[in-house]
């Protein structure tokens, strides 16, 4: 972290978007170190609850250090941002493949730089995001990553590049024997579809998405295409498209509404410089191109393998969590003796086995919540020497270079296990309640 960004440097960074935990900004200046880079800045909730955690001497709790004892760099991290970087580099990169993962580098920042960024981007951020969190002013570093919506350090040359960001969510139905009778619906309905109902009830979305994650992970080209088309129709916060690094489709810091005729027409027009086909066919061809790249790269197969490290579901993992943290199991305390028998094997497991269950659950949780970006640029005749993969779009007779990277691979915290359990119950309960009401209306 030799470079330290000062107040006057803030003007060269522009708002790109944000998630629950981070702001993302892209560089527009000329300093070589930052060209073709994006910066990720941690947020702090307005409640201030997390600020105290950031000030603690170690980024990880005692129980987390036990959990990750095999990753020395991670357990010795003095700061959450450093811990996240080591987690991506030492845990997620080997699992997902070094070709697809960029752990980034840390860059020093002053408080004045962070304050300037806060003032600069506050009016570009969705109001509800601003209400929830601001820039964390207690940071002395930020994460610098390659801008995966571009090809080579922002040097676009004469070939435009287009990139698609997809947040696929859970690609399988849990089959764990620890799932209770009350929540057995999880075995047949995807988590995404159930969560959509809760989001609709809470006013976070206005319409249910047609997207089904199982389609994206199906392995079938036709069904994968359907999934990507459904994402285009209902992008929410699961689908975005960038042209030469600038957003042309989807929401910046929050979810986007369903695609209407005007949005679809503007997007179709924006593709003219990339997709060589007649007006009205460009969007369909781009979605075909994305489908081909997803199939060719094997990116969702790798992701699914990591997601499936969770083979006990939160309803099993929560019991292991209580054993690892040496607490009375709050779940079992609410069950009768007969119901408790389902979880006896978990509570009689060795400490190492309990640690493995919790660790696998948390790693899988990262994989269930991450995104990936696919960046394309048309390949010209005679181009040689590229290290990128290629995909051929038959309908337009074009060959595209493409690269794929996973993003948002943050460490999921052990302290959130009880929240995961409560959210799971809430999602299932809401879905079952709404299903009853719909069934009643059908009658």
Secondary structure as UniProt FT lines:
FT   STRAND          4..5
FT   HELIX           7..12
FT   STRAND          13..18
FT   STRAND          22..27
FT   TURN            32..36
FT   STRAND          37..45
FT   TURN            46..47
FT   HELIX           49..55
FT   HELIX           62..67
FT   TURN            68..70
FT   HELIX           72..75
FT   HELIX           80..87
FT   HELIX           88..92
FT   HELIX           93..96
FT   HELIX           98..100
FT   STRAND          105..109
FT   HELIX           111..121
FT   TURN            122..124
FT   HELIX           127..132
FT   STRAND          133..135
FT   TURN            137..138
FT   STRAND          141..146
FT   TURN            148..149
FT   TURN            153..154
FT   TURN            157..158
FT   STRAND          161..166
FT   TURN            177..178
FT   HELIX           181..187
FT   HELIX           191..201
FT   TURN            202..203
FT   HELIX           213..216
FT   HELIX           221..233
FT   TURN            237..238
FT   STRAND          239..243
FT   TURN            244..245
FT   STRAND          246..249
FT   HELIX           261..270
FT   HELIX           271..273
FT   TURN            279..280
FT   HELIX           282..297
FT   HELIX           299..307
FT   TURN            308..309
FT   HELIX           313..324
FT   TURN            325..326
FT   TURN            330..331
FT   HELIX           332..334
FT   HELIX           337..340
FT   HELIX           341..343
FT   HELIX           344..347
FT   HELIX           351..369
FT   STRAND          371..378
FT   TURN            381..382
FT   STRAND          389..393
FT   TURN            394..397
FT   STRAND          398..407
FT   HELIX           414..416
FT   HELIX           417..442
//
